[in-house]
């Protein structure tokens, strides 16, 4: 047996590449680069795998966490860039004990935590989003860790057509000096710089992942819908469990029109007839998402705040999010049992 071959190792590896050619890395059925591609799409960025065999730069793995083919062969690097990195021994025990979550999200009690990626709206930033999500975050409770991300594009009225947003004094105070950002621009012919926004979100998922839930407001809901559709078109697995849209979710540019219903679970919270961006209220997302829960309130384009409806809405959303995340743990537990007992 060659010295480069290590059989049935207990080493764990995390996928860190895969944002340049679709979300995830290519999996083949054998060690050769000419072996057929595995079914089930790519191995998602952020996934954690157990090493079954290592032949030079080719890794035979068993998936413990994330999405994509349960087993197969992948390259450790390409063109000098790492596609997978070994999980340090300090983290390895936590991964082995609970392969459904990253060790970084494990609290001292040992209870498994889920991870939420929160994306702000147009002409906004992560500090404002923290304030907007406060009630929902409290409702989800301490079982969830939150990551608040800023958009990559600075808001500039000169680059925008249509309705402009002038930050209020309170928004400026909440921002604490942070610039106002967004995910794309509204140009005269449609959306502009969308790919820049998509790349930014993919990079965050790669670096900060794994993520279980994406919570998006308004413009961010639109670009998450575009990202979901792009993953479907590329036949790639969505690497998070459920998306929550507070307003938005309908790309209003023919270039990014969603032509087939997406299977990804979505909860949509709309602001009723008082939404100034949609006369009579936002339309349903039923034609875009087949696994959809829609809830309403009457506070317009924003997060619900008027009681008792606000509390009721957040409780309903939190209940659905918890259900989806627990289902994921059950699926991962089956994978873990299969890995340990085989």
Residue pairs with C-beta under 8 A, 6 or more apart in sequence:
1 7
2 55
4 54
4 55
4 56
5 53
5 54
5 55
6 51
6 53
6 54
7 52
7 53
8 52
8 53
9 50
9 51
9 52
9 53
9 54
10 50
10 51
10 92
10 96
11 50
11 51
11 86
11 87
11 92
12 48
12 49
12 50
12 51
12 64
12 86
12 87
12 91
12 92
12 95
12 96
13 48
13 49
13 50
13 51
13 59
13 61
13 76
13 84
13 85
13 86
13 87
14 46
14 47
14 48
14 49
14 84
14 85
14 86
14 87
15 24
15 25
15 43
15 44
15 45
15 46
15 47
15 48
15 49
15 66
15 74
15 83
15 84
16 45
16 82
16 83
16 84
16 85
16 206
17 25
17 45
17 77
17 78
17 81
17 82
17 83
17 84
17 206
18 24
18 25
18 42
18 43
18 44
18 45
18 83
18 206
19 45
19 199
19 202
19 203
19 206
22 42
22 231
22 234
22 236
23 42
23 44
23 45
23 202
23 205
23 231
23 234
23 236
23 239
24 41
24 42
24 43
24 44
24 45
24 47
24 68
24 236
24 237
24 239
25 42
25 43
25 45
25 74
25 75
25 83
25 84
26 37
26 42
26 74
26 75
27 37
27 38
27 40
27 42
27 43
27 68
27 69
27 72
27 73
27 74
28 35
28 36
28 37
28 38
28 72
28 73
28 74
29 35
29 36
29 37
29 38
29 72
29 73
30 36
30 73
31 55
31 58
31 60
31 73
33 75
35 73
38 69
38 72
39 69
40 68
40 69
40 70
40 237
41 67
41 68
41 69
41 235
41 236
41 237
42 68
42 236
42 237
43 49
43 61
43 63
43 66
43 67
43 68
43 69
43 72
43 74
44 66
44 67
44 68
44 236
44 237
44 239
45 202
45 205
45 206
45 209
45 239
46 66
46 205
46 206
46 209
46 210
46 211
46 239
47 63
47 65
47 66
47 67
47 68
47 210
47 239
48 63
48 64
48 65
48 66
48 87
48 95
48 99
48 102
48 210
49 59
49 61
49 62
49 63
49 64
49 65
49 66
49 84
50 61
50 62
50 64
50 339
51 59
51 60
51 61
52 60
52 61
52 62
52 71
53 59
53 60
54 60
57 75
57 76
57 77
58 73
58 74
58 75
58 76
59 73
59 74
59 75
59 76
59 84
60 71
60 72
60 73
61 71
61 72
61 73
61 74
62 70
62 71
62 339
63 69
63 70
63 71
63 335
64 95
64 96
64 99
64 332
64 335
64 336
64 339
65 95
65 99
65 100
65 101
65 102
65 210
65 332
66 210
66 239
67 237
67 238
67 239
68 237
70 335
74 83
74 84
75 83
76 82
76 83
76 84
77 83
87 95
87 103
90 103
91 102
91 103
91 104
94 103
94 106
95 102
95 103
98 106
98 112
99 332
99 335
99 336
99 339
100 112
100 328
100 329
100 332
100 333
100 336
101 112
101 113
101 114
101 115
101 210
102 115
102 209
102 210
105 112
105 113
105 114
105 115
105 145
106 112
106 113
107 113
107 142
111 143
112 143
112 329
113 142
113 143
113 144
113 145
114 143
114 144
114 145
114 212
114 213
114 325
115 144
115 145
115 146
115 147
115 208
115 209
115 210
115 211
115 212
115 213
116 140
116 144
116 145
116 146
116 147
116 211
116 212
116 213
116 214
116 215
117 147
117 149
117 204
117 205
117 208
117 211
117 213
117 214
117 215
117 240
118 126
118 129
118 130
118 133
118 146
118 147
118 148
118 149
118 214
118 215
118 216
119 129
119 149
119 151
119 183
119 201
119 214
119 215
119 216
119 217
119 220
119 223
119 224
120 126
120 128
120 129
120 132
120 148
120 149
120 150
120 151
120 181
120 217
120 220
121 129
121 182
121 217
121 218
121 219
121 220
121 247
121 248
122 155
122 165
122 182
122 183
122 218
122 219
123 155
123 165
123 167
123 180
123 181
123 182
124 151
124 171
124 180
124 181
124 182
124 217
125 150
125 151
125 175
125 178
125 179
125 180
125 181
126 148
126 149
126 150
126 178
127 148
127 174
127 175
127 176
127 178
128 171
128 174
128 175
129 148
129 217
130 148
131 174
132 217
132 246
132 302
132 303
133 146
133 215
133 303
135 303
135 304
135 305
135 310
135 311
135 314
136 215
136 303
136 314
136 317
136 318
137 144
137 146
139 311
139 314
139 315
139 317
139 318
140 318
140 321
140 322
141 318
143 322
144 213
147 204
147 208
147 211
149 201
149 204
149 208
150 178
150 181
151 181
151 182
151 183
151 197
151 200
151 220
152 181
152 183
152 196
152 197
152 199
152 200
153 181
153 182
153 183
153 184
153 185
153 193
153 196
153 197
154 179
154 180
154 181
155 165
155 179
155 180
155 181
155 182
157 164
159 185
159 187
159 192
160 185
160 186
161 186
161 187
161 188
162 186
163 277
167 175
167 180
182 197
182 219
183 194
183 197
183 200
183 201
183 219
183 220
183 222
183 223
184 191
184 192
184 193
184 194
184 196
184 197
184 219
184 223
185 191
185 192
185 193
186 192
190 253
190 254
190 255
191 251
191 253
191 255
191 256
194 223
194 226
194 256
197 223
198 223
198 226
198 227
198 230
201 223
201 224
201 227
202 227
205 211
205 239
205 240
209 239
210 239
210 240
211 239
211 240
212 240
212 241
212 242
212 325
212 328
213 240
213 241
213 242
213 243
213 244
213 321
213 324
213 325
214 224
214 240
214 242
214 243
214 244
215 243
215 244
215 246
216 223
216 224
216 243
216 244
216 245
216 246
216 248
216 249
217 245
217 246
217 247
217 248
217 303
218 246
218 247
218 248
218 301
219 248
220 248
221 243
221 245
221 246
221 247
221 248
221 249
222 248
222 249
222 250
222 251
222 252
224 243
224 245
224 249
225 245
225 248
225 249
225 250
225 251
225 258
225 262
225 288
226 251
226 256
228 238
228 243
228 262
228 264
229 256
229 258
229 262
231 237
231 238
232 260
232 262
232 263
238 264
241 265
241 324
241 325
241 327
241 328
242 264
242 265
242 266
242 267
242 320
242 321
242 324
242 325
243 264
243 265
243 266
243 267
244 266
244 267
244 269
244 317
244 321
245 266
245 267
245 268
245 269
245 285
246 269
246 302
246 303
247 269
247 270
247 271
247 275
247 277
247 282
247 301
247 302
249 266
249 268
249 285
249 288
250 282
250 283
250 285
250 288
251 257
251 258
258 288
261 287
261 288
261 289
261 290
262 288
262 289
262 290
263 290
263 291
264 289
264 291
265 289
265 291
265 292
265 324
266 285
266 289
266 291
266 292
266 293
267 292
267 293
267 294
267 295
267 317
267 320
267 321
268 285
268 289
268 292
268 293
268 294
268 295
269 294
269 295
269 296
269 297
269 303
269 304
269 313
269 317
270 281
270 282
270 294
270 295
270 296
270 297
271 281
271 282
271 296
271 297
271 298
271 299
271 300
271 301
271 302
271 304
272 281
272 296
272 297
272 298
272 299
272 300
273 280
273 281
273 298
274 281
274 298
274 299
274 300
274 301
275 281
275 282
275 300
275 301
276 300
276 301
277 301
281 296
284 294
285 292
285 294
286 292
286 294
293 316
293 320
295 313
295 316
295 317
296 313
297 304
297 306
297 309
297 310
297 313
298 306
298 309
299 305
299 306
299 310
303 310
304 310
304 313
304 314
